[in-house]
Amino acid sequence: MPGLTFSNELISRDEGLHTDFACLLYNHHIKHKLPRSRILEIIVNAVDIEREFICDALPVRLIGMNSELMGQYIEFVADRLLVAMGQEKYYNSTNPFDFMDMISLQGKTNFFEKKVGEYQKAGVMSSEGTTKKMDFDA
């Protein structure tokens, strides 16, 4: 199980960074933004698909986790994504899972005990004093 847990940590971290990057790219580099109605159409459709999946994947009520709470969490995440894209919340749902907040906290790993799953901060191990700039002009 430690290997599966570590894999999930890596996947969660990577997907979170991909999401943050996509939102920053959209907010700061896309000139012709989508209208709110189109953004909501995409988000609401994705939430509906996720709800359908979770009802099939979690057909029983577990202690502390069931399809209703997962649906609420999916709405919470959708609202977070909307805010990250500079939009107002749509669902106004709260996070029903306190433990999910813990996943996003920076971890401290004893490297003698297990592999470190955190990214290195930019420039920490770099001997180079120059700043790199990303250019999107081809």
N, C-alpha and C positions, 0 to 999 in steps of 0.2 A: 503493500500500500504506500510506503514512502515514495516510491518511484512514480506512482500514479499521481499522488499529491503534488510532487515537484513538477511533473509535466503540466498539471493544471495551473500551477503558479506561473510557469513560463508562458503558457498559452494566454492566460488572463492578462498578464503584463503586456505581452506583444499586441494583443487585440486592443487593449486600452490605449497603447501608444499609436496604433494605426488610426483609431477613432480620433484621438486628439490631433494628430497630424492632418487628417482629412478635414476636420473642422477649421483648423488654422488656415489650411490651404484655401478652403471655401471662403472664409471670412476676409482674408487678406490678399488673395491673388485672383479670385474669380471676379471678373468685371460685370458680367451679366448674370445676376443672381436669379434663382427661381422665385416665382411668386409664392407667398405663404400658402396659398391654396394647393399648389402642387407639392410643396414640402409636406404639408399635412396629409395629402392623399398618399404619399409614399410611406410616411411614418405610421398612419392608421392602418394601412394595408399590412405593413410588417408586423405591427402589434397583433392584428387579427390572426395572421399566420402563426405567430409565436404562441398565442393562446390556444389555437387548435392543436398545435404540436404538444404543448404541455398537458393538455387534457388527455391526449393519447399516451404520453410518456409517463404521466403520474396519475393513473386512474384511481388510486386509493388515497385516503386521507392519512398522512403521516403526522406524528406529533410535531407541531411547529412548522410543518410545510405541507401545503396542499395546492391544488390547481388554482383556487381562488387567490391565495396569498402570492403564488407565482405570477398570476395575472396582474395583481397589483404591483409587484416588483417590475414586471415588464413595462407597465405604464410609467412607473417611476423612472426607469432607465430611458424610456422614450422622451419624457420631459427633460431629463438631463441633456440628452442629445439635442433637443430643440433649443435649449438655452445656450449650449455650446455653439450652435449655429446662429446665434443672435436673434432667436425667435422667442416668443412668449410660450409658457407651458400650455399644454392642451388638456392633459388629464388631471393635473394637480394632485397626483397620488403621492403618498408618503412611502418611505422604504419600510416594508414590514419585517425585514430581516436585518437586525442590528449587526449580525456577524459579517454581513457583506461589506460594511464600512471598514472592517478590519483588514480586508484583502488589499485595499488601496494604500494602507499605511506602509511606509518604508520598512523593510525587514532588515534585521541584523542577524547575520548568520555566522556561527563559529566555523571557520573554514576547516578546522580539524575534524569536525563532526559530519558535515555534509557539504555538497556543492552549493555555491552561492548562486541565487537566482536573480540577483539585482543587477541592473545595468550600471556600468561605471559612469560617473558624471563626466561630461565633456571637459577635456583639458586636464583632468586630475593627474594622469600619468604621462602627459605630453610634455616633451622637452621643448617643443616648438611654441614660441610666443605669439604666433600670428593667429588672426581670427579668420575662419573660413566662412564664405558666403555662398548660399545656394542661389543659382541663377536659373530661371525658367525660360529665358529667351534662347531659342534655338539658333 
